[in-house]
Amino acid sequence: IHINDTHPALCVAELMRILVDEKGFGWDEAWQITQKTIAYTNHTIMSEALEKWPIDLFKSLLPRVYQIVEEINKRFVMQIRDRYPNNAAEKEKKMAILYDGQVRMAYMAIVGSFSVNGVARLHTEILKNQELKDFYQMMPEKFNNKTNGITQRRFLLHANPLLSDWITKKLGSDKFITDLPQLSGLKQY
């Protein structure tokens, strides 16, 4: 399951709900499945833009899912305390899913995923070294880079080589591959 930015991060808790409540898995087995199933792509570098929901609203709309988020958070905070016994309070402030009256959705996505990436190499480096630095320090194996997107010309070359060949013949060259305005020569056809 791909979490494309923080909007669908609720699926971490929802998958847990399905596995525990509907399929009868124990918590640990369900969590292991969840963490092996979900990958998270972050599109938002600025911490103030990371999605957060007020706990009161979340709890009133999704009471069972909120209970699951509480349990995920409780267990993750225990990991933080074990890993950073001399700095636990500061790390909790920076990393807890539930903090200051809010559900921090990006943090739930990170904790519930096997893979965390930015949308370009520079983006991923900023996440690792600034905005999500504490998560990267605790779980460096999760962080990796995926360059998001592909140019329309490259897509055309790979997805439809027959059309690419036709364009090359009509334009008299394949310069459109690196110079998109060359495609305007097709207007006459």
C-alpha positions in Angstrom: 0.0 0.0 0.0 1.5 3.3 -1.0 0.8 6.4 1.1 1.2 9.2 -1.3 1.9 12.1 1.2 0.1 12.3 4.5 -3.6 12.4 3.3 -4.0 8.6 3.2 -1.9 7.9 6.4 -5.0 6.8 8.2 -4.7 3.5 6.4 -2.0 2.5 8.9 -4.5 2.4 11.7 -7.3 1.1 9.4 -5.2 -1.8 8.2 -4.5 -2.6 11.9 -8.2 -2.4 12.6 -9.0 -4.8 9.8 -6.3 -7.3 10.8 -7.1 -7.2 14.5 -10.8 -6.7 14.6 -12.0 -8.4 11.5 -9.3 -11.0 10.8 -8.5 -12.0 14.4 -4.7 -11.4 14.3 -2.8 -10.6 17.5 -1.4 -7.1 17.7 2.2 -8.0 17.1 1.5 -10.1 14.1 -0.9 -7.4 12.7 1.7 -4.7 13.2 4.4 -6.8 11.5 2.1 -7.3 8.5 1.2 -3.6 8.5 4.8 -2.4 8.6 5.7 -4.8 5.7 2.8 -3.7 3.6 2.9 0.1 3.7 5.3 2.5 2.0 5.2 6.3 2.5 6.2 9.0 0.1 6.5 12.5 1.6 5.8 15.4 -0.6 6.0 18.1 2.1 9.3 19.4 3.3 8.1 22.1 5.7 7.1 20.7 9.1 4.2 23.2 9.5 2.6 21.7 6.4 2.6 18.1 7.6 -1.0 17.1 8.2 -2.3 17.1 11.7 -5.7 16.4 13.1 -7.2 17.6 16.4 -7.4 14.6 18.7 -10.9 15.5 19.8 -12.3 15.6 16.3 -10.4 12.4 15.3 -11.7 10.6 18.4 -15.3 11.7 17.9 -15.4 10.7 14.2 -13.3 7.5 14.4 -13.4 6.2 18.0 -12.1 2.6 17.3 -9.5 3.8 14.8 -8.4 6.4 17.4 -8.0 3.6 20.0 -5.7 1.9 17.6 -3.7 5.1 17.0 -3.3 5.4 20.8 -1.9 1.9 21.0 0.5 2.5 18.0 1.6 5.7 19.7 2.0 4.1 23.1 4.2 1.3 21.7 6.3 3.7 19.6 6.8 6.0 22.6 8.1 3.0 24.6 10.6 2.4 21.8 11.7 6.0 21.9 12.2 5.8 25.7 14.1 2.6 25.4 16.3 4.0 22.6 16.9 7.4 24.2 16.7 7.0 28.0 18.6 10.2 28.6 16.7 12.3 26.1 13.2 10.6 25.9 11.1 13.7 26.7 12.7 15.8 23.9 12.5 12.9 21.4 8.8 12.2 22.3 8.1 15.9 21.7 9.6 15.6 18.2 8.4 12.1 17.3 5.2 11.0 19.1 2.2 10.4 16.9 -0.1 11.9 19.5 1.3 15.2 20.9 -0.1 18.5 22.0 -3.7 17.7 21.2 -3.0 16.5 17.7 -2.6 13.3 15.7 0.5 13.8 13.5 -0.3 11.9 10.4 3.1 11.9 8.8 4.6 10.5 11.9 2.1 7.7 11.9 2.9 7.0 8.2 6.6 6.8 9.0 6.2 4.5 12.0 3.8 2.2 10.1 5.8 1.9 6.9 8.7 -0.2 5.8 9.9 2.6 3.4 10.0 6.4 3.6 11.1 8.5 0.7 11.0 12.0 -0.7 10.1 12.8 -4.3 13.7 13.6 -5.3 17.2 13.0 -4.0 17.5 16.6 -2.6 14.0 16.3 -1.0 15.0 13.0 0.7 18.2 14.5 2.0 16.3 17.5 3.5 13.9 15.1 5.2 16.8 13.0 6.6 18.9 15.9 7.7 16.2 18.4 8.8 12.5 17.9 9.0 12.5 14.1 9.8 16.0 14.0 11.2 15.0 12.3 14.5 13.1 9.5 12.6 16.1 9.0 10.2 18.5 8.7 13.2 16.2 6.1 14.8 15.3 4.2 11.6 17.8 5.0 8.9 17.0 1.7 7.1 13.5 3.0 6.2 14.7 6.1 4.4 15.5 6.0 0.7 15.0 8.0 -2.4 12.5 7.7 -5.3 12.6 10.3 -8.0 8.9 11.1 -8.6 7.7 11.4 -12.2 9.0 11.0 -15.7 9.1 13.5 -18.5 6.4 13.1 -21.2 9.0 12.6 -23.9 10.7 9.7 -22.0 7.3 8.2 -21.3 6.4 8.4 -24.9 9.6 6.7 -26.0 9.1 3.8 -23.6 5.3 3.5 -23.6 4.7 3.9 -27.3 7.7 3.3 -29.5 5.6 3.1 -32.6 4.2 6.6 -32.0 7.7 7.8 -31.2 9.0 6.4 -34.5 6.1 8.1 -36.4 6.9 11.5 -34.7 10.5 11.1 -35.6 9.7 10.4 -39.2 7.2 13.3 -39.5 9.6 15.8 -37.8 12.6 14.5 -39.7 14.6 14.0 -36.4 14.4 12.8 -32.9 15.3 16.2 -31.4 11.9 16.3 -29.7 13.2 13.9 -27.2 15.3 16.6 -25.5 13.6 19.6 -26.9 9.8 19.4 -26.3 8.9 22.5 -28.4 10.0 20.5 -31.4 6.6 18.7 -31.1 4.9 21.8 -32.4 6.0 20.7 -35.9 3.2 18.1 -35.7 0.5 20.8 -35.8 0.3 20.4 -39.6 -0.7 16.8 -39.2 
